[in-house]
Amino acid sequence: MSTPWLHIVGIGEDGMDGLTPATRAVVEAAEVIIGGDRHHALSDTVTAERIAWPSPFDALIELLTSHRGRRVVVLATGDPLWFSVGARIGRSIPADEILYHPQLSAFQLASARMGWSMADLETLTVHGRPVEQMIAFIQPDARLLILTTGAETPGQIARFLVERGFGQSRMAVLANMGGEKELRFDGLAESWDHDVPAFNTLAVECIAAPEAALMPRVPGLADDLFVSDGTMTKREVRAVTLAKLMPMRGALLWDVGTGCGSVAVEWMRGARYARATGIEPRADRRDMAARNALALGVPGLRLVEGTAPEAFAGLERPDAVFIGGGLSEAVFDAAWAQLKPLGRLVANAVTIESEQAMLALRKKHGGELAKIQVARAEAVGRLSGWKPAMAVTQWSLVKR
């Protein structure tokens, strides 16, 4: 085992005084200290070589390894492993070369200020990331703690809440927590007008109006929440499809023939950090998919121009594949070859030709086959009747 040469230290607004004696000794013994301007100011009593965050930030690992053999301290805010730089470093430098020294995180401090149990809330970050990704967590009675990007972020989130019928949601911006200049700003989303410090944490208590949009994270969002040209996997079939695809934390979906992106969007909403690549030849449909991804809180949806199987070249191997149309032996073989072990493949067919191809493939590879028939009640004069949608044949299998 290597002797740790790199110490990643969480520091709060109370600076060196807030560190444990052992951690304070580590910082005071450092030969090199790396951090932001704020971190250097909080530890300015220590004599050491000072280095600012590199630009671009990806150069950090090279910078750190260039000092291997010296006593190096990286200063981070709060808990270095909770939406912070420690996780990035830990993916690139062996664990036995690093010691972490956590401080109270912004989430823990904000939870204490709000009187909220951390077991009953969602912790999110939009720091340096698209703010839209918090939209997926807007639900009645949800409590959110959000690390923001800057002074403008609370106003942006207030607009998202208002647009979705959550204007009465209570918001609190907390800044400089744990320091002598701690600040708090309270208000409602619909009337939010505070000027707040750039470095802040936002607490949101979601309160829904009677007309609020209901967007649960389980599959089956209403069709009218999506921008579409009418060609899409409809709500009930989509829910069954996602159940077979099984969204999981960090997993990657290939959505082949993504259309308006309804399956890819719901996949990403269905599990934390789930990712999706939508493959779609038509520019107008890629545009709809991109708009749906933003509006429904998954701005990380990747869209690729092309048709299968040629468009698979160079893509990261998936954990799941959905083929919403155009199933053929060539498309299946290429997707199946790239699918990871325990990966799930689901194909839907509405045409006789696609169904015939599906039956032939199932005979060769096995899997489950189901016929999904949905009928919705509609007006028939002054009465009501059932209007059936086109039946969908669904084939699903797991790669073992």
FIMI-902946 format. One record per residue (C-alpha): x, y, z. Coordinates in nm, 4 decimals. Layout:
// residues N
- X,Y,Z;
...
// end
This chain:
// residues 400
- 0.0000,0.0000,0.0000;
- 0.1230,0.3485,-0.0884;
- 0.1696,0.6190,0.1731;
- -0.0888,0.8914,0.1045;
- 0.0738,1.2042,-0.0293;
- -0.2478,1.3829,-0.1284;
- -0.4894,1.5198,0.1311;
- -0.8294,1.6516,0.0206;
- -0.9606,1.8755,0.2951;
- -1.3110,2.0120,0.3340;
- -1.3158,2.3645,0.4757;
- -1.6078,2.5826,0.5834;
- -1.6751,2.9529,0.6321;
- -1.5072,2.9336,0.9737;
- -1.1797,2.8487,0.7995;
- -0.8932,2.6921,0.9930;
- -1.0807,2.7297,1.3223;
- -1.3443,2.4825,1.2029;
- -1.0982,2.2020,1.1290;
- -1.0233,1.9219,1.3713;
- -0.6760,1.9431,1.5288;
- -0.5500,1.6522,1.3150;
- -0.6805,1.8039,0.9910;
- -0.5483,2.1470,1.0830;
- -0.2043,1.9929,1.1339;
- -0.2222,1.8377,0.7849;
- -0.2958,2.1760,0.6264;
- -0.0266,2.3535,0.8271;
- 0.2312,2.0935,0.7192;
- 0.1429,2.1207,0.3482;
- 0.4104,2.2094,0.0945;
- 0.1531,2.2783,-0.1779;
- -0.2066,2.3971,-0.1352;
- -0.4450,2.3901,-0.4321;
- -0.7892,2.5515,-0.4304;
- -1.0034,2.8462,-0.5292;
- -0.9514,3.2051,-0.4184;
- -1.2064,3.1575,-0.1411;
- -1.0254,2.8495,-0.0067;
- -0.6895,3.0255,-0.0047;
- -0.8409,3.3203,0.1816;
- -0.9865,3.0871,0.4463;
- -0.6413,2.9343,0.5099;
- -0.4195,3.2393,0.4596;
- -0.2323,3.1876,0.7875;
- -0.0584,2.8812,0.6429;
- 0.2727,2.9221,0.4616;
- 0.2867,2.6969,0.1534;
- 0.3135,2.7172,-0.2229;
- -0.0289,2.8320,-0.3445;
- -0.1844,2.7130,-0.6705;
- -0.5251,2.8162,-0.8090;
- -0.7663,2.5782,-0.9801;
- -0.6302,2.5111,-1.3285;
- -0.8086,2.6180,-1.6437;
- -0.9425,2.4066,-1.7998;
- -1.0380,2.2213,-1.4840;
- -0.9663,1.8839,-1.6474;
- -0.5960,1.9701,-1.6152;
- -0.6275,1.9228,-1.2366;
- -0.5188,1.5569,-1.2375;
- -0.2036,1.6299,-1.4363;
- -0.1293,1.9189,-1.2001;
- -0.1715,1.6987,-0.8952;
- 0.0398,1.4098,-1.0227;
- 0.3184,1.6518,-1.1142;
- 0.3563,1.7124,-0.7393;
- 0.3500,1.3453,-0.6363;
- 0.6079,1.2961,-0.3592;
- 0.5384,1.6330,-0.1976;
- 0.2863,1.7060,0.0805;
- -0.0103,1.8252,-0.1246;
- -0.3417,1.9561,0.0114;
- -0.6475,2.0250,-0.2022;
- -0.9012,2.2513,-0.0304;
- -1.2688,2.2006,-0.1134;
- -1.5908,2.3333,0.0328;
- -1.7632,2.1108,0.2890;
- -1.7567,1.7391,0.2116;
- -1.5086,1.6766,-0.0753;
- -1.6921,1.3593,-0.1801;
- -2.0449,1.5055,-0.2021;
- -2.0887,1.6772,-0.5397;
- -1.7339,1.8064,-0.5073;
- -1.3834,1.7781,-0.6435;
- -1.2890,1.4743,-0.4340;
- -1.4964,1.2386,-0.6464;
- -1.3299,1.3616,-0.9663;
- -0.9816,1.3150,-0.8196;
- -1.0666,0.9746,-0.6756;
- -1.1561,0.8412,-1.0195;
- -0.8073,0.9174,-1.1504;
- -0.5654,0.8711,-0.8610;
- -0.5391,0.5431,-0.6643;
- -0.7391,0.5467,-0.3411;
- -0.4399,0.4434,-0.1287;
- -0.2597,0.7654,-0.2295;
- -0.5364,0.9911,-0.0959;
- -0.6737,1.0819,0.2467;
- -1.0047,1.2665,0.2685;
- -1.0871,1.5068,0.5515;
- -1.4592,1.5916,0.5324;
- -1.6222,1.8971,0.6847;
- -1.9958,1.9560,0.7283;
- -2.1464,1.9810,0.3805;
- -2.3660,2.2646,0.2563;
- -2.6515,2.0126,0.2529;
- -2.6071,1.9289,0.6213;
- -2.5833,2.2936,0.7184;
- -2.8855,2.3898,0.5068;
- -3.0861,2.0988,0.6444;
- -3.0113,2.2177,0.9971;
- -3.1043,2.5775,0.9128;
- -3.4348,2.4662,0.7591;
- -3.5125,2.2098,1.0280;
- -3.5536,1.9406,0.7622;
- -3.4600,1.5759,0.8021;
- -3.2070,1.4796,0.5370;
- -3.3747,1.1408,0.5059;
- -3.6857,1.3176,0.3726;
- -3.5430,1.5391,0.0995;
- -3.3545,1.5372,-0.2306;
- -2.9998,1.6731,-0.2570;
- -2.9151,1.8135,-0.6002;
- -2.6464,2.0159,-0.7706;
- -2.6751,2.2416,-1.0721;
- -2.3333,2.3939,-1.0072;
- -2.1649,2.4117,-1.3463;
- -2.4451,2.1991,-1.4939;
- -2.7716,2.2735,-1.6760;
- -3.0203,2.4183,-1.4291;
- -3.3031,2.2358,-1.6086;
- -3.2022,1.9045,-1.4561;
- -3.3789,1.9993,-1.1303;
- -3.7153,2.0054,-1.3103;
- -3.7464,1.6264,-1.2830;
- -3.7658,1.6643,-0.9030;
- -4.0548,1.9142,-0.8943;
- -4.3319,1.7160,-0.7272;
- -4.6004,1.7956,-0.4669;
- -4.4609,1.8272,-0.1131;
- -4.1048,1.7512,-0.2240;
- -3.8228,1.9227,-0.0352;
- -3.5122,2.0037,-0.2357;
- -3.1668,2.1275,-0.1382;
- -2.9789,2.2558,-0.4413;
- -2.6180,2.3656,-0.4860;
- -2.6533,2.6531,-0.7311;
- -2.4453,2.7874,-1.0171;
- -2.4644,3.1536,-0.9157;
- -2.6759,3.4481,-0.8087;
- -2.9153,3.4003,-1.1012;
- -2.9986,3.0354,-1.0288;
- -3.2750,3.0868,-0.7670;
- -3.4638,3.3128,-1.0098;
- -3.4362,3.0543,-1.2870;
- -3.5673,2.7810,-1.0591;
- -3.8489,3.0072,-0.9410;
- -3.9600,3.0414,-1.3056;
- -3.9533,2.6643,-1.3550;
- -4.1753,2.6238,-1.0491;
- -4.4230,2.8904,-1.1614;
- -4.4477,2.7495,-1.5157;
- -4.5432,2.4092,-1.3759;
- -4.8049,2.5324,-1.1280;
- -4.5827,2.5414,-0.8186;
- -4.5733,2.9186,-0.7740;
- -4.6643,2.8984,-0.4037;
- -4.3510,2.6944,-0.3313;
- -4.1435,2.8345,-0.0476;
- -3.7797,2.9158,-0.1269;
- -3.4852,3.0056,0.0939;
- -3.1375,3.1030,-0.0205;
- -2.8630,3.0383,0.2336;
- -2.5189,3.1932,0.1948;
- -2.1953,3.1983,0.3962;
- -2.3318,2.9253,0.6236;
- -2.1244,2.8728,0.9360;
- -1.9474,3.2065,0.9038;
- -1.9850,3.5473,1.0665;
- -2.1584,3.6867,0.7574;
- -2.4196,3.4150,0.7166;
- -2.7224,3.5341,0.5167;
- -3.0710,3.4022,0.4461;
- -3.3320,3.5168,0.1941;
- -3.6894,3.3813,0.2027;
- -3.9775,3.4119,-0.0411;
- -4.2262,3.2430,-0.2720;
- -4.1414,3.1242,-0.6217;
- -4.4123,3.3387,-0.7839;
- -4.2802,3.6617,-0.6297;
- -3.9089,3.5873,-0.5962;
- -3.7056,3.9065,-0.6443;
- -3.4051,3.8819,-0.4111;
- -3.0517,3.9745,-0.5114;
- -2.8412,3.7028,-0.3522;
- -2.4682,3.6240,-0.3276;
- -2.3232,3.4180,-0.6092;
- -2.2127,3.1386,-0.3743;
- -2.5312,3.0005,-0.2227;
- -2.7444,2.6952,-0.1470;
- -3.1149,2.6934,-0.2316;
- -3.3877,2.5204,-0.0292;
- -3.7235,2.4612,-0.1992;
- -4.0433,2.3291,-0.0472;
- -4.2617,2.2366,-0.3459;
- -4.6275,2.3352,-0.3062;
- -4.8606,2.2418,-0.5910;
- -5.1620,2.4418,-0.7070;
- -5.4739,2.2490,-0.8156;
- -5.3732,2.2939,-1.1810;
- -5.0086,2.1916,-1.1281;
- -4.8415,1.9571,-1.3746;
- -4.7959,1.6144,-1.2177;
- -4.4712,1.4585,-1.3392;
- -4.3798,1.1535,-1.1307;
- -4.0493,0.9796,-1.1904;
- -4.2167,0.6451,-1.2536;
- -4.2801,0.5862,-1.6274;
- -4.6038,0.6886,-1.7917;
- -4.6042,1.0684,-1.8271;
- -4.9067,1.2100,-2.0052;
- -4.8619,1.2249,-2.3826;
- -4.9467,1.5958,-2.3924;
- -4.6375,1.6789,-2.1847;
- -4.4272,1.5974,-2.4925;
- -4.3857,1.8018,-2.8087;
- -4.4623,1.5509,-3.0823;
- -4.5711,1.5131,-3.4444;
- -4.8016,1.2313,-3.3330;
- -4.5452,0.9552,-3.3889;
- -4.4461,0.8500,-3.0404;
- -4.4626,0.5628,-2.7948;
- -4.7920,0.6342,-2.6202;
- -4.8304,0.6572,-2.2451;
- -4.9513,0.3079,-2.1544;
- -4.7156,0.1299,-2.3944;
- -4.4308,0.3534,-2.2799;
- -4.4874,0.2546,-1.9173;
- -4.4712,-0.1151,-2.0064;
- -4.1663,-0.0545,-2.2264;
- -3.9739,0.1230,-1.9487;
- -4.0644,-0.1519,-1.7031;
- -3.8914,-0.4010,-1.9335;
- -3.5938,-0.1700,-1.9985;
- -3.5409,-0.1294,-1.6207;
- -3.3751,0.2135,-1.5712;
- -3.0899,0.1937,-1.3205;
- -2.8509,0.4429,-1.1639;
- -2.5935,0.5630,-1.4182;
- -2.7055,0.3148,-1.6853;
- -2.6977,0.4025,-2.0564;
- -2.9847,0.3501,-2.3013;
- -2.9675,0.3473,-2.6790;
- -3.3045,0.4708,-2.8089;
- -3.3006,0.3597,-3.1716;
- -3.5333,0.5750,-3.3805;
- -3.5884,0.8094,-3.0883;
- -3.8540,1.0279,-3.2521;
- -3.9646,1.2902,-2.9991;
- -3.7559,1.1167,-2.7321;
- -4.0378,1.0075,-2.5005;
- -3.8763,0.6742,-2.4050;
- -3.5276,0.8216,-2.3651;
- -3.6610,1.1084,-2.1525;
- -3.8537,0.8769,-1.9224;
- -3.5548,0.6427,-1.8951;
- -3.3383,0.9316,-1.7727;
- -3.6051,1.0488,-1.5294;
- -3.6490,0.6956,-1.3964;
- -3.3135,0.6612,-1.2166;
- -3.0517,0.9010,-1.0820;
- -2.7778,0.9753,-1.3360;
- -2.9317,0.7465,-1.5989;
- -2.8071,0.8411,-1.9470;
- -2.9499,0.8014,-2.2948;
- -2.8366,0.8351,-2.6546;
- -3.1151,0.8916,-2.9033;
- -3.0463,0.7840,-3.2631;
- -3.2703,0.9658,-3.5088;
- -3.2178,1.0542,-3.8778;
- -3.4727,1.3380,-3.8934;
- -3.3623,1.6822,-3.7769;
- -3.7155,1.7947,-3.6861;
- -3.7603,1.4986,-3.4534;
- -3.4182,1.5488,-3.2951;
- -3.5238,1.9069,-3.2281;
- -3.8450,1.7876,-3.0601;
- -3.6493,1.5380,-2.8503;
- -3.4076,1.8090,-2.7380;
- -3.6950,2.0394,-2.6392;
- -3.8679,1.7605,-2.4478;
- -3.5469,1.6753,-2.2653;
- -3.5077,2.0359,-2.1468;
- -3.8721,2.0802,-2.0494;
- -3.8853,1.7555,-1.8519;
- -3.5569,1.7920,-1.6666;
- -3.3069,1.5709,-1.8500;
- -3.0924,1.8151,-2.0503;
- -2.8139,1.5574,-2.0783;
- -2.9947,1.3560,-2.3475;
- -2.7462,1.2964,-2.6303;
- -2.8867,1.2972,-2.9835;
- -2.7093,1.1347,-3.2768;
- -2.7991,1.1875,-3.6418;
- -2.8126,0.8646,-3.8373;
- -2.9820,0.5319,-3.8913;
- -2.9172,0.1936,-3.7385;
- -2.6992,-0.0017,-3.7450;
- -2.4442,0.2369,-3.9043;
- -2.5010,0.4993,-3.6333;
- -2.3871,0.2577,-3.3614;
- -2.0232,0.2987,-3.4638;
- -1.8185,0.4707,-3.1951;
- -2.0972,0.4836,-2.9348;
- -2.0389,0.3766,-2.5747;
- -2.1749,0.0257,-2.5105;
- -2.5280,0.0399,-2.3671;
- -2.6943,-0.1195,-2.0670;
- -3.0272,-0.1239,-2.2498;
- -3.1516,-0.0838,-2.6064;
- -3.4967,0.0214,-2.7233;
- -3.5935,-0.0284,-3.0878;
- -3.9165,0.1596,-3.1420;
- -3.9425,0.0902,-3.5121;
- -3.7456,-0.0474,-3.8034;
- -3.6490,-0.3749,-3.6389;
- -3.4412,-0.5973,-3.8673;
- -3.1931,-0.8784,-3.8189;
- -2.9034,-0.6433,-3.8995;
- -3.0178,-0.3841,-3.6444;
- -3.0751,-0.6496,-3.3776;
- -2.7434,-0.8263,-3.4363;
- -2.5460,-0.5017,-3.4152;
- -2.7287,-0.3821,-3.1026;
- -2.7092,-0.7223,-2.9331;
- -2.3356,-0.7454,-2.9986;
- -2.2777,-0.4113,-2.8229;
- -2.5219,-0.4658,-2.5357;
- -2.3452,-0.5298,-2.2044;
- -2.4000,-0.8514,-2.0073;
- -2.7324,-0.8366,-1.8209;
- -2.8375,-0.5701,-2.0678;
- -3.2048,-0.5412,-2.1666;
- -3.3338,-0.5147,-2.5219;
- -3.6934,-0.4194,-2.5979;
- -3.8441,-0.3855,-2.9438;
- -4.1952,-0.2653,-3.0307;
- -4.3724,-0.3321,-3.3587;
- -4.7020,-0.2083,-3.5021;
- -4.6653,-0.3237,-3.8638;
- -4.7064,-0.6783,-3.9914;
- -4.3624,-0.6680,-4.1520;
- -4.1894,-0.5638,-3.8269;
- -4.3843,-0.8258,-3.6360;
- -4.2744,-1.0969,-3.8779;
- -3.9106,-0.9958,-3.8336;
- -3.9632,-0.9976,-3.4577;
- -4.1119,-1.3477,-3.4578;
- -3.8199,-1.4817,-3.6594;
- -3.5677,-1.3243,-3.4218;
- -3.7514,-1.4505,-3.1179;
- -3.7461,-1.8039,-3.2555;
- -3.3686,-1.7769,-3.2803;
- -3.2878,-1.5862,-2.9596;
- -3.5787,-1.6483,-2.7227;
- -3.7208,-1.3793,-2.4978;
- -4.0702,-1.2698,-2.3997;
- -4.3403,-1.1746,-2.6483;
- -4.6502,-0.9724,-2.5594;
- -4.9363,-0.8054,-2.7442;
- -5.0355,-0.4711,-2.5917;
- -5.3814,-0.3420,-2.6781;
- -5.5061,-0.0130,-2.5339;
- -5.8489,0.1429,-2.5759;
- -5.9479,0.4842,-2.4449;
- -6.2963,0.6107,-2.3689;
- -6.4131,0.8835,-2.6074;
- -6.7386,1.0596,-2.6758;
- -6.9845,0.8884,-2.9086;
- -7.2511,1.1514,-2.9538;
- -7.3925,1.2132,-2.6066;
- -7.2563,0.8830,-2.4789;
- -6.9099,0.7256,-2.4503;
- -6.7377,0.4383,-2.6234;
- -6.4034,0.2675,-2.6475;
- -6.1627,0.3743,-2.9210;
- -5.8794,0.1214,-2.9610;
- -5.5273,0.2306,-3.0469;
- -5.3117,0.0243,-3.2818;
- -5.1974,-0.2948,-3.1133;
- -4.8278,-0.3120,-3.0266;
- -4.6286,-0.6331,-3.0317;
- -4.3449,-0.6196,-2.7834;
- -4.0398,-0.8438,-2.7677;
- -3.8054,-0.8244,-2.4703;
- -3.5015,-1.0206,-2.3582;
- -3.2063,-0.9991,-2.1210;
- -2.8507,-1.0718,-2.2309;
- -2.7115,-1.3450,-2.0064;
// end
